[in-house]
């Protein structure tokens, strides 16, 4: 009876393991179904963020150009040009200069008969001067209602753009129309940097601006016969009518049908209001990357569960087999040596206890090893999180300052200065991305990129990220001849090194009565050195040997990541960052290789 029991125990355990494997397989299947929903949600979030951002960028671009017709309507030379006086040629030059400074594609004046009397492109073979545009809807609507906007294909240039038209009146009489044409090449190039693609449509569903040039003037919905006739009559989209876009949209999902790399690709679609012709902006984010990530995660979890189950089953089988053999040996021993003394029975019992203790020790060892691995993973995660918080604080502060200044300039209608601030914000956000990438590079120990910049550009960028209180302490000594010297290194990453050194110097000299931070640039034939020195208390002797190791810092609230990352950047480009002994304060020397 006992032998039968021992024999059936492994079978029951195997059956239990098989049942558990089936349960895990069902859970993996359910996890894959869940991953599809999760991937769709992630792709939807990405698409919504991209659509909103691209629509805001389009609105910002249009807001600048929509002011031009209002300003030009009061220009005194316009009336003289409409009357056919020689002022038209002076107006040509003025419009040419204005178009060049604002970035408008072309600015031109059309008299009441529909003939162009002056244009910013008067020097070019495709000049609008003398051309007649009385048939164009933007001219007709502006003459009737005072202002009009139309996105169309240029009949002379053959380039698409938005036409902003405004009626010019003097003493209650309509003299003609001033027109500003805006092209969106730079905007569309910016859209193309986002995964997927973006479409800006009018109210009829016709694509006006897009990151996929081949889809321009395609229609996402069938057009009415009247709308098609209007496009042919006004040549709004050229001689050919709008064709159907090769995409099928069902709810928030879309699929492209075209003989190209994206044929059959599934996308998630997000839409938001567009400032163009009352239409919408659509962004299509590919579903495949999010689906792959979600399914990989679900499969990894399922495989990990199966692996744990297999290990547990193997250990259990081994334990059962060992126990069975021990019991069988003890029974055999009892049958053959029943007459043995109590001392032998006690020895046998002690042997059983030792076996159990070894099993318990083995289990404790495995648990301790797993806890150590978990602690290592959490430590790595904490290091990366701390590095991000430490390194991006400077660009974020600068972004906020430029955003506040930009809003103030907008309130004062200083659009040019506001755009400068927003351009700097775009640059700073790119730097934040480079900083977070730098933290990954520090962890992976990857080599630096092969690129060059100049000493002057690095110093100017450093000053851009330096707070006002730190700049007040700064004494920058650099010859003008050294500013144009080219060095090996990425400008943004080298700026990060100098900003870190300046921040450390400012913190070190914070409690000094007359704090000073000096920056000297020297030319050493094959390399350039930038020395950053402060008159603070200097570096504690106990930290000098390990100052460039991660998490070593002399400040109570410091993280100890700035200097290690800074040295890593310098060495990526063949340079170095060292600390030198000085009688007072601290001095760090950044060595850069000349290009």
C-alpha positions as CSV (number, residue, x, y, z in Angstrom):
1,X,0.0,0.0,0.0
2,X,2.8,2.4,0.9
3,X,4.7,1.6,-2.3
4,X,1.6,2.4,-4.4
5,X,1.2,5.7,-2.6
6,X,4.9,6.6,-3.3
7,X,4.5,5.6,-6.9
8,X,1.4,7.7,-7.5
9,X,2.8,10.9,-5.9
10,X,5.0,12.0,-8.9
11,X,2.0,11.4,-11.2
12,X,-0.2,13.7,-9.2
13,X,2.5,16.3,-9.2
14,X,2.9,16.0,-12.9
15,X,-0.8,16.4,-13.4
16,X,-0.8,19.5,-11.2
17,X,2.1,21.0,-13.2
18,X,0.3,20.3,-16.5
19,X,-2.9,21.9,-15.1
20,X,-1.0,25.0,-14.0
21,X,0.7,25.2,-17.4
22,X,-2.8,25.3,-19.1
23,X,-3.9,28.0,-16.7
24,X,-0.8,30.1,-17.5
25,X,-1.3,29.6,-21.3
26,X,-4.9,30.9,-20.9
27,X,-3.6,33.9,-19.0
28,X,-1.0,34.6,-21.7
29,X,-3.8,34.5,-24.3
30,X,-5.9,36.9,-22.2
31,X,-2.7,39.1,-21.8
32,X,-2.3,39.3,-25.6
33,X,-5.9,40.4,-25.9
34,X,-5.3,43.0,-23.2
35,X,-2.1,44.1,-25.0
36,X,-4.0,44.9,-28.1
37,X,-6.3,47.3,-26.2
38,X,-3.3,48.8,-24.4
39,X,-1.5,49.4,-27.6
40,X,-4.5,51.2,-29.1
41,X,-4.7,53.4,-26.0
42,X,-1.0,54.3,-26.2
43,X,-1.2,55.0,-29.9
44,X,-4.3,57.1,-29.3
45,X,-2.5,59.2,-26.7
46,X,0.5,59.7,-29.1
47,X,-1.8,60.6,-32.0
48,X,-3.8,63.1,-29.9
49,X,-0.6,64.8,-28.6
50,X,0.8,65.1,-32.1
51,X,-2.4,66.4,-33.6
52,X,-2.8,69.1,-30.9
53,X,0.9,70.1,-31.2
54,X,0.8,70.3,-35.0
55,X,-2.5,72.3,-35.0
56,X,-1.0,74.7,-32.5
57,X,2.1,75.1,-34.6
58,X,0.0,75.8,-37.7
59,X,-2.1,78.4,-35.8
60,X,1.0,80.1,-34.5
61,X,2.4,80.3,-38.1
62,X,-0.8,81.7,-39.5
63,X,-1.3,84.2,-36.6
64,X,1.9,86.0,-37.7
65,X,1.0,86.3,-41.4
66,X,-2.7,87.3,-40.8
67,X,-1.5,90.6,-39.4
68,X,0.3,91.6,-42.6
69,X,-2.7,92.5,-44.8
70,X,-4.1,94.6,-41.9
71,X,-0.8,96.5,-41.6
72,X,-0.4,96.9,-45.4
73,X,-3.9,98.2,-45.9
74,X,-2.8,101.6,-44.5
75,X,0.4,101.7,-46.5
76,X,0.3,105.1,-48.4
77,X,2.1,103.8,-51.5
78,X,-0.8,101.4,-52.3
79,X,-3.3,104.0,-53.5
80,X,-0.7,105.6,-55.8
81,X,0.2,102.2,-57.2
82,X,-3.5,101.4,-57.9
83,X,-3.8,104.8,-59.8
84,X,-0.9,103.7,-62.1
85,X,1.6,106.2,-60.7
86,X,5.4,105.5,-60.6
87,X,5.1,104.6,-57.0
88,X,4.3,101.1,-58.1
89,X,8.0,100.4,-58.6
90,X,8.9,101.8,-55.2
91,X,6.2,99.6,-53.8
92,X,7.8,96.5,-55.5
93,X,11.0,97.0,-53.6
94,X,9.1,97.6,-50.3
95,X,7.1,94.5,-50.7
96,X,10.2,92.5,-51.7
97,X,11.9,93.6,-48.5
98,X,8.9,92.9,-46.3
99,X,8.4,89.4,-47.8
100,X,12.1,88.6,-47.2
101,X,11.9,89.7,-43.6
102,X,8.6,88.0,-42.7
103,X,9.2,84.8,-44.6
104,X,6.0,85.3,-46.8
105,X,6.2,83.5,-50.2
106,X,5.0,86.6,-52.1
107,X,3.1,89.8,-51.4
108,X,1.3,91.5,-54.2
109,X,-1.3,94.2,-55.0
110,X,-4.2,93.6,-57.4
111,X,-6.3,96.5,-58.7
112,X,-10.1,96.5,-59.0
113,X,-9.9,95.1,-62.5
114,X,-8.0,92.0,-61.3
115,X,-4.6,93.0,-62.7
116,X,-1.5,92.8,-60.5
117,X,0.2,96.2,-60.3
118,X,3.0,95.4,-57.8
119,X,4.5,92.3,-56.3
120,X,7.5,91.3,-54.1
121,X,8.7,88.8,-56.8
122,X,8.9,91.5,-59.5
123,X,12.5,90.6,-60.2
124,X,11.9,86.9,-60.9
125,X,10.8,85.2,-64.2
126,X,7.6,84.1,-62.4
127,X,6.8,87.7,-61.4
128,X,3.0,88.3,-60.7
129,X,3.2,91.9,-62.1
130,X,0.8,92.2,-65.0
131,X,-0.9,88.9,-64.2
132,X,-4.7,88.9,-63.9
133,X,-6.3,87.2,-60.9
134,X,-9.9,88.5,-61.1
135,X,-11.2,85.0,-61.4
136,X,-9.6,83.8,-58.2
137,X,-12.1,83.4,-55.3
138,X,-9.9,85.1,-52.8
139,X,-10.0,88.3,-55.0
140,X,-13.7,88.1,-55.5
141,X,-14.5,87.5,-51.9
142,X,-12.1,90.2,-50.6
143,X,-13.7,92.8,-53.0
144,X,-17.1,91.8,-51.8
145,X,-16.6,91.2,-48.1
146,X,-13.4,93.1,-47.3
147,X,-11.2,90.1,-46.5
148,X,-10.8,86.5,-47.7
149,X,-8.6,83.4,-47.2
150,X,-8.0,80.6,-49.7
151,X,-5.7,77.6,-49.9
152,X,-4.9,77.0,-53.5
153,X,-2.2,76.1,-56.1
154,X,-0.4,79.0,-57.6
155,X,-1.3,79.5,-61.3
156,X,2.1,81.0,-62.1
157,X,4.5,79.5,-59.5
158,X,2.8,76.1,-59.4
159,X,3.4,76.0,-55.6
160,X,0.6,75.5,-53.1
161,X,-0.1,78.0,-50.3
162,X,-2.6,80.0,-48.3
163,X,-3.7,83.3,-49.9
164,X,-4.7,86.1,-47.4
165,X,-6.5,88.9,-49.2
166,X,-7.8,92.3,-47.9
167,X,-9.7,95.0,-49.7
168,X,-8.0,98.5,-50.0
169,X,-10.3,101.4,-49.7
170,X,-9.8,105.2,-49.9
171,X,-12.7,107.6,-49.2
172,X,-15.2,104.8,-49.4
173,X,-14.0,103.5,-52.8
174,X,-12.5,100.0,-53.3
175,X,-9.2,100.4,-55.1
176,X,-8.1,96.8,-55.2
177,X,-6.8,94.0,-53.0
178,X,-3.5,93.4,-51.1
179,X,-2.6,89.6,-51.0
180,X,-0.1,87.7,-48.9
181,X,0.7,84.2,-50.0
182,X,2.0,81.8,-47.2
183,X,3.7,78.5,-48.0
184,X,4.2,75.8,-45.4
185,X,7.3,74.0,-46.4
186,X,9.1,74.5,-43.1
187,X,5.9,73.6,-41.1
188,X,5.5,70.3,-43.1
189,X,9.1,69.5,-42.6
190,X,8.6,69.9,-38.9
191,X,5.6,67.6,-39.0
192,X,7.6,64.9,-40.8
193,X,9.9,64.6,-37.7
194,X,7.0,63.0,-35.8
195,X,6.3,59.2,-36.3
196,X,3.3,58.7,-38.6
197,X,2.0,61.5,-40.8
198,X,-0.2,64.6,-40.4
199,X,-3.0,66.1,-42.7
200,X,-4.6,69.5,-42.4
201,X,-8.0,69.5,-44.3
202,X,-10.6,72.1,-45.2
203,X,-14.3,71.8,-44.4
204,X,-14.8,69.6,-47.5
205,X,-12.2,67.0,-46.5
206,X,-9.5,68.1,-49.0
207,X,-5.9,67.8,-47.8
208,X,-4.3,71.3,-47.8
209,X,-1.1,70.8,-45.8
210,X,0.5,67.5,-45.1
211,X,3.7,65.7,-44.1
212,X,3.1,63.3,-47.0
213,X,3.5,65.6,-50.1
214,X,2.0,63.0,-52.4
215,X,-1.4,63.4,-50.6
216,X,-1.7,67.1,-51.0
217,X,-5.1,68.2,-52.5
218,X,-6.4,64.6,-52.1
219,X,-9.9,64.2,-50.7
220,X,-10.7,61.9,-47.7
221,X,-14.4,61.9,-48.6
222,X,-16.3,62.0,-51.9
223,X,-16.8,65.6,-53.2
224,X,-20.1,66.9,-54.5
225,X,-20.5,67.7,-58.2
226,X,-20.7,71.4,-57.4
227,X,-17.5,71.4,-55.4
228,X,-15.7,69.6,-58.2
229,X,-16.9,72.2,-60.7
230,X,-15.8,75.0,-58.5
231,X,-12.3,73.6,-58.3
232,X,-12.0,73.3,-62.1
233,X,-13.4,76.8,-62.7
234,X,-11.2,78.6,-60.1
235,X,-8.1,76.3,-60.7
236,X,-7.9,76.2,-56.9
237,X,-6.0,72.8,-57.0
238,X,-4.7,73.0,-60.6
239,X,-6.4,71.7,-63.7
240,X,-7.0,68.2,-62.3
241,X,-9.8,67.7,-59.7
242,X,-8.9,66.4,-56.2
243,X,-8.5,62.6,-56.2
244,X,-9.4,60.3,-53.3
245,X,-6.7,59.7,-50.7
246,X,-5.6,56.1,-50.4
247,X,-6.8,55.6,-46.8
248,X,-9.7,54.0,-45.2
249,X,-10.8,55.5,-41.8
250,X,-13.1,53.6,-39.4
251,X,-13.6,55.3,-36.1
252,X,-10.1,55.9,-34.7
253,X,-8.5,53.3,-36.9
254,X,-7.2,53.8,-40.4
255,X,-5.5,51.7,-43.0
256,X,-3.4,53.0,-46.0
257,X,-3.8,51.4,-49.4
258,X,-1.0,52.4,-51.6
259,X,1.9,50.6,-53.4
260,X,4.5,51.8,-51.0
261,X,6.1,50.9,-47.7
262,X,3.0,51.8,-45.7
263,X,0.6,49.7,-47.8
264,X,-1.7,47.8,-45.4
265,X,-0.2,49.6,-42.3
266,X,-2.8,50.1,-39.5
267,X,-2.8,53.6,-37.9
268,X,-4.6,55.2,-35.0
269,X,-6.1,58.6,-35.9
270,X,-6.6,61.7,-33.8
271,X,-8.3,64.9,-35.0
272,X,-8.4,68.5,-33.7
273,X,-9.8,71.8,-35.0
274,X,-7.7,73.5,-37.7
275,X,-7.2,77.2,-38.3
276,X,-7.4,76.6,-42.0
277,X,-10.7,77.0,-43.7
278,X,-12.7,75.7,-40.8
279,X,-11.3,72.2,-41.3
280,X,-9.5,69.8,-39.0
281,X,-5.9,68.5,-38.4
282,X,-5.5,64.7,-38.5
283,X,-2.5,62.8,-37.2
284,X,-2.0,59.1,-38.0
285,X,0.2,57.2,-35.6
286,X,1.3,53.7,-36.6
287,X,-0.1,51.0,-34.3
288,X,2.6,48.4,-34.9
289,X,5.3,49.8,-32.5
290,X,2.9,50.1,-29.6
291,X,1.3,46.7,-30.3
292,X,4.8,45.1,-30.5
293,X,5.8,46.6,-27.2
294,X,2.6,45.6,-25.5
295,X,2.6,42.1,-26.8
296,X,6.2,41.6,-26.0
297,X,5.5,42.6,-22.4
298,X,2.5,40.2,-22.2
299,X,4.6,37.4,-23.7
300,X,7.5,38.0,-21.4
301,X,5.2,37.9,-18.4
302,X,3.6,34.7,-19.6
303,X,7.0,33.1,-20.3
304,X,8.3,34.2,-16.9
305,X,5.4,32.5,-15.3
306,X,5.9,29.3,-17.2
307,X,9.6,29.3,-16.3
308,X,8.8,29.8,-12.6
309,X,6.3,27.0,-12.8
310,X,8.7,24.7,-14.5
311,X,11.5,25.4,-12.0
312,X,9.0,24.9,-9.1
313,X,7.8,21.7,-10.6
314,X,11.3,20.4,-11.1
315,X,12.3,21.2,-7.5
316,X,9.1,19.6,-6.2
317,X,9.7,16.4,-8.2
318,X,13.3,16.3,-7.0
319,X,12.2,16.8,-3.4
320,X,9.5,14.1,-3.7
321,X,11.9,11.6,-5.3
322,X,14.5,12.3,-2.6
323,X,11.9,11.7,0.1
324,X,10.7,8.6,-1.5
325,X,14.2,7.2,-1.8
326,X,14.9,8.1,1.8
327,X,11.7,6.4,3.1
328,X,12.4,3.3,1.0
329,X,16.0,3.1,2.3
330,X,14.8,3.5,5.9
331,X,12.1,0.8,5.5
332,X,14.7,-1.6,3.9
333,X,17.1,-0.8,6.7
334,X,14.4,-1.5,9.3
335,X,13.5,-4.8,7.8
336,X,17.1,-6.0,7.5
337,X,18.6,-4.5,10.7
338,X,15.6,-4.5,13.1
339,X,17.9,-5.8,15.8
340,X,20.3,-2.9,15.5
341,X,20.7,-0.8,18.6
342,X,18.9,2.5,19.5
343,X,22.1,4.3,18.7
344,X,21.8,3.4,15.0
345,X,18.1,4.5,15.0
346,X,19.1,7.8,16.6
347,X,21.8,8.3,13.9
348,X,19.3,7.6,11.2
349,X,16.9,10.2,12.7
350,X,19.7,12.8,12.9
351,X,20.5,12.1,9.2
352,X,16.9,13.0,8.3
353,X,17.0,16.2,10.3
354,X,20.2,17.3,8.5
355,X,18.7,16.6,5.1
356,X,15.7,18.8,6.0
357,X,18.1,21.6,7.2
358,X,19.9,21.4,3.9
359,X,16.7,21.8,2.0
360,X,15.7,24.8,4.2
361,X,19.1,26.4,3.7
362,X,18.8,25.9,-0.1
363,X,15.4,27.7,-0.1
364,X,16.8,30.6,2.0
365,X,19.7,31.0,-0.4
366,X,17.4,31.2,-3.4
367,X,15.2,33.7,-1.7
368,X,18.2,35.9,-0.7
369,X,19.5,35.8,-4.3
370,X,16.2,36.9,-5.7
371,X,16.0,39.8,-3.2
372,X,19.5,41.0,-4.1
373,X,18.6,41.0,-7.8
374,X,15.4,43.0,-7.1
375,X,17.4,45.5,-5.1
376,X,19.9,45.9,-7.9
377,X,17.1,46.6,-10.4
378,X,15.6,49.2,-8.1
379,X,19.0,50.9,-7.6
380,X,19.5,51.3,-11.3
381,X,16.0,52.7,-11.7
382,X,16.7,55.2,-8.9
383,X,20.0,56.3,-10.5
384,X,18.4,57.1,-13.9
385,X,15.5,59.0,-12.3
386,X,17.8,61.1,-10.1
387,X,20.0,61.9,-13.1
388,X,17.0,63.2,-15.2
389,X,15.8,65.4,-12.3
390,X,19.3,66.8,-11.8
391,X,20.2,67.5,-15.4
392,X,17.0,69.0,-17.0
393,X,16.3,71.6,-14.3
394,X,18.4,74.3,-16.1
395,X,16.7,74.1,-19.5
396,X,13.3,73.9,-17.9
397,X,13.9,77.1,-16.0
398,X,15.1,78.8,-19.2
399,X,12.0,77.5,-21.1
400,X,9.7,79.0,-18.5
401,X,11.5,82.4,-18.7
402,X,11.3,82.6,-22.5
403,X,7.7,81.5,-22.5
404,X,6.7,84.3,-20.1
405,X,8.7,86.8,-22.1
406,X,7.0,85.5,-25.3
407,X,3.6,86.1,-23.8
408,X,4.5,89.6,-22.8
409,X,5.7,90.3,-26.3
410,X,2.5,88.9,-27.8
411,X,0.5,91.2,-25.5
412,X,2.5,94.1,-26.9
413,X,2.0,92.8,-30.5
414,X,5.8,92.3,-30.8
415,X,5.4,89.1,-32.8
416,X,8.9,89.1,-34.1
417,X,10.5,89.2,-30.6
418,X,7.9,86.7,-29.4
419,X,8.8,84.3,-32.2
420,X,12.5,84.6,-31.2
421,X,11.6,83.5,-27.7
422,X,9.5,80.6,-29.0
423,X,12.3,79.6,-31.3
424,X,14.6,79.5,-28.3
425,X,12.1,77.4,-26.4
426,X,12.1,74.9,-29.3
427,X,15.8,74.8,-29.1
428,X,15.8,74.3,-25.4
429,X,13.3,71.4,-25.6
430,X,15.6,69.7,-28.1
431,X,18.4,70.2,-25.5
432,X,16.2,68.6,-22.8
433,X,15.9,65.5,-25.2
434,X,19.7,65.5,-25.6
435,X,20.2,65.7,-21.8
436,X,18.0,62.7,-21.2
437,X,19.8,60.9,-24.0
438,X,23.0,61.8,-22.4
439,X,22.0,60.0,-19.2
440,X,21.3,56.9,-21.2
441,X,24.7,57.3,-22.9
442,X,26.4,57.5,-19.5
443,X,24.8,54.2,-18.5
444,X,25.7,52.5,-21.8
445,X,29.1,54.0,-22.1
446,X,28.6,54.6,-25.8
447,X,31.3,56.6,-27.8
448,X,30.6,60.3,-28.7
449,X,29.3,61.3,-32.1
450,X,31.7,62.7,-34.7
451,X,30.7,66.3,-35.0
452,X,32.2,69.8,-34.7
453,X,31.2,73.2,-33.4
454,X,32.9,76.5,-32.5
455,X,34.1,77.8,-29.1
456,X,31.9,80.9,-29.5
457,X,28.7,78.9,-30.1
458,X,29.4,76.8,-27.1
459,X,30.0,79.8,-24.8
460,X,26.9,81.6,-26.2
461,X,24.7,78.6,-25.5
462,X,26.2,78.3,-22.0
463,X,25.2,81.9,-21.3
464,X,21.7,81.2,-22.6
465,X,21.2,78.5,-20.0
466,X,23.0,80.3,-17.1
467,X,20.7,82.1,-14.6
468,X,21.0,85.8,-14.2
469,X,22.4,85.6,-10.6
470,X,25.2,83.4,-11.9
471,X,25.9,85.6,-15.0
472,X,26.4,88.5,-12.6
473,X,29.3,86.7,-11.0
474,X,30.9,85.7,-14.3
475,X,34.1,87.1,-15.7
476,X,34.5,85.7,-19.3
477,X,37.9,86.2,-20.8
478,X,38.2,85.0,-24.4
479,X,39.9,86.5,-27.4
480,X,37.7,87.2,-30.4
481,X,40.1,85.1,-32.6
482,X,39.3,82.1,-30.4
483,X,35.5,82.3,-30.7
484,X,35.7,81.0,-34.3
485,X,38.0,78.1,-33.5
486,X,36.4,74.8,-34.4
487,X,36.5,72.0,-31.9
488,X,35.4,68.3,-31.9
489,X,32.1,67.9,-30.1
490,X,28.3,68.5,-30.2
491,X,27.5,72.0,-29.2
492,X,24.5,71.2,-26.9
493,X,26.5,68.4,-25.0
494,X,29.5,70.7,-24.5
495,X,27.1,73.5,-23.2
496,X,25.8,70.9,-20.7
497,X,29.4,70.5,-19.4
498,X,30.0,74.2,-18.9
499,X,26.5,74.8,-17.4
500,X,27.2,72.1,-14.9
501,X,30.6,73.6,-14.0
502,X,29.1,77.1,-13.7
503,X,26.3,75.8,-11.4
504,X,28.8,74.0,-9.2
505,X,31.0,77.2,-9.0
506,X,28.0,79.4,-8.2
507,X,26.9,77.1,-5.4
508,X,30.5,76.9,-4.0
509,X,30.8,80.7,-4.0
510,X,27.3,81.4,-2.7
511,X,28.4,82.2,0.9
512,X,31.5,84.3,-0.1
513,X,31.4,88.1,0.5
514,X,32.6,88.9,-3.0
515,X,32.0,85.8,-5.2
516,X,33.7,85.7,-8.6
517,X,33.6,83.0,-11.3
518,X,36.2,83.3,-14.0
519,X,36.2,81.6,-17.4
520,X,39.4,81.7,-19.5
521,X,39.9,80.2,-22.9
522,X,43.4,79.2,-24.1
523,X,44.7,77.9,-27.4
524,X,47.2,75.1,-27.1
525,X,47.9,74.4,-30.8
526,X,46.2,71.0,-31.0
527,X,43.5,71.6,-28.4
528,X,41.5,74.3,-26.7
529,X,41.2,74.5,-22.9
530,X,38.3,76.2,-21.0
531,X,39.1,76.9,-17.4
532,X,36.3,77.5,-14.9
533,X,37.5,78.9,-11.5
534,X,35.7,80.2,-8.4
535,X,36.9,81.8,-5.2
536,X,34.8,79.6,-2.9
537,X,36.1,77.3,-0.2
538,X,37.4,74.7,-2.7
539,X,36.9,70.9,-2.8
540,X,37.2,68.9,0.5
541,X,40.5,66.9,0.4
542,X,38.6,63.7,1.2
543,X,36.6,64.0,-2.0
544,X,39.4,64.9,-4.5
545,X,40.3,61.3,-5.5
546,X,36.7,60.2,-6.0
547,X,35.1,63.5,-7.2
548,X,34.4,62.1,-10.7
549,X,32.8,58.9,-9.5
550,X,28.9,58.6,-9.6
551,X,27.0,59.7,-6.5
552,X,30.1,61.4,-4.9
553,X,29.2,64.9,-3.8
554,X,30.2,67.5,-1.3
555,X,26.7,69.1,-1.1
556,X,24.0,68.0,1.3
557,X,21.4,68.1,-1.5
558,X,23.7,67.0,-4.3
559,X,23.3,63.8,-6.4
560,X,26.9,63.4,-7.5
561,X,26.0,62.8,-11.2
562,X,26.9,66.1,-12.8
563,X,30.7,65.8,-12.9
564,X,30.8,62.1,-13.9
565,X,28.5,62.8,-16.9
566,X,30.4,66.0,-17.8
567,X,33.7,64.1,-17.9
568,X,32.0,61.3,-20.0
569,X,30.9,63.9,-22.5
570,X,34.4,65.4,-22.8
571,X,36.0,62.0,-23.3
572,X,33.5,61.0,-25.9
573,X,35.0,63.7,-28.1
574,X,38.6,62.9,-27.4
575,X,38.9,65.6,-24.6
576,X,38.9,65.4,-20.9
577,X,37.7,67.2,-17.7
578,X,40.1,67.5,-14.8
579,X,40.4,69.4,-11.5
580,X,43.6,71.3,-10.8
581,X,45.0,72.5,-7.5
582,X,44.8,76.2,-6.9
583,X,45.7,78.3,-3.8
584,X,42.1,79.5,-3.4
585,X,38.7,78.1,-4.5
586,X,38.4,75.4,-7.1
587,X,39.4,75.2,-10.8
588,X,38.2,72.7,-13.5
589,X,39.7,72.5,-16.9
590,X,37.7,71.3,-19.9
591,X,40.1,70.1,-22.7
592,X,38.7,70.0,-26.3
593,X,40.4,68.7,-29.4
594,X,40.6,71.2,-32.3
595,X,38.7,70.1,-35.4
